[in-house]
Amino acid sequence: MKLKGDQTTARAMNRRLILNLLRQEGPKSRAELATITHLSPAAVTFVVGDLVEEGIVTEGEAVSSFTGRRPIPVEINYGHGLAIGFKLMADTVECVATDLATSPLAAIRIPMPSRAPDDVADLLAATVPRLVGLAGRTHAKLTGIGISMPGVINHEQTMCIRSHRFKWDNVPLASLLANRANVPVWLEDDTNAYAIAQQLFGLGRQHRNMAVLAVGVGISCALVIEGKLYRGANGAAGKFGHTLYEENGRLCECGKRGCLMAYHSEASMVRRWREANGGGEDLGTSELRQALAAEDPTAVRIVEDAGRGIGTALANLVNVTDPEVVVAGGEAVSLGEHFLTPLQEALALRTFRTPPPILPDWEDNSWARGAAALVTQKMFDFESVGGAARPLQSFG
């Protein structure tokens, strides 16, 4: 985005600076904000006044002591708005209503019987008032909706360019839902959305450079570089699971052979374990976890092999990008140390320098909260684009 050096832009940059400081460090007085940001007291007062008037920040109570009145702190009012996140999965949708800090207020999972775009948009639109009702914030404004899904997403046009899992090409899902729900809608690749949530309010909150590894049905690794999510030239950055693992190997869902995710995704681990146990379809991730807890040698071998394979591939990425930390999420994290320890060991063996720490994310609803963070991010970054805009609607 090309910025013009006018007063409006300066005001927006000051606003972003103050809001991000309050997000990272909590309540601050106007004097503290001026000292830390190096803005003039007048500039801070002007921005804070606007934010208070809009309801985005609130002022604390003045406190008197024997030394006189203490400065009045201001803090972000995360409860003044409501965000909804939808995480599209193979045949279900993980749904969450959050405040603007992506703290869950209500969460449900609903079946997705059809993957036809219009059917999906109808399903999500019908779920919006249900989630708002469950959230119990009758006077909060519905700020927007975020959708995350696996695929190549044009963030600016809110278009799914290609999803192998859904067999979609050029589907304007955000616009389809915005037309039905009458609120702004954002659409993003699921791991990118997850990374945004980790950057804003999660394990990456204090880091400007991080990798966000997701191991579930697929494998992907989003990158945050100097505080910005890296999407690449075509929105296809982070497709880590499609790096080569074995030449002419197993068939991947992308149509090519030998991809890392065809061997070591959580779904691939379960499939290999089923094959080793005679192909029982009733065996899933929970049964695999139970087998690991019982130290079943076949389950342990498959999961440890996956950890080593992913850790080896991750070392190449770390050597190129040099992140401060690696946040690890997805279903495979629930497999515990049998997965994480070999991953960390393989990473340490092959990185050029001391490897970054692996930070496992054990939080519930993390992925749907990532979708909700697509709504919230606009508050902290005036340069962010995208979102199929429609007039805001209040559910009260």
Secondary structure, DSSP 8 states (H G I E B T S, - for coil): -----SHHHHHHHHHHHHHHHHHHH--EEHHHHHHHHT--HHHHHHHHHHHHHHTSEEE----EETTEE---EEEE-GGGEEEEEEEE-SSEEEEEEE-TT--EEEEEEEE-----HHHHHHHHHHHHHHHHHHHT-TTSEEEEEEEEESSEEETTTTEEEEETTTTEEEE-HHHHHHHHH-S-EEEEEHHHHHHHHHHHHSTTTT-SSEEEEEESSSEEEEEEETTEEE--SSS-TT-GGGSBSSTT-SB-TTS-BSBTHHHHSHHHHHHHHHHHTT--TT--HHHHHHHHHTT-HHHHHHHHHHHHHHHHHHHHHHHHH--SEEEEESGGGGGTHHHHHHHHHHHHHH-SSS---EEE---TTHHHHHHHHHHHHHHH-TT----B----EE--
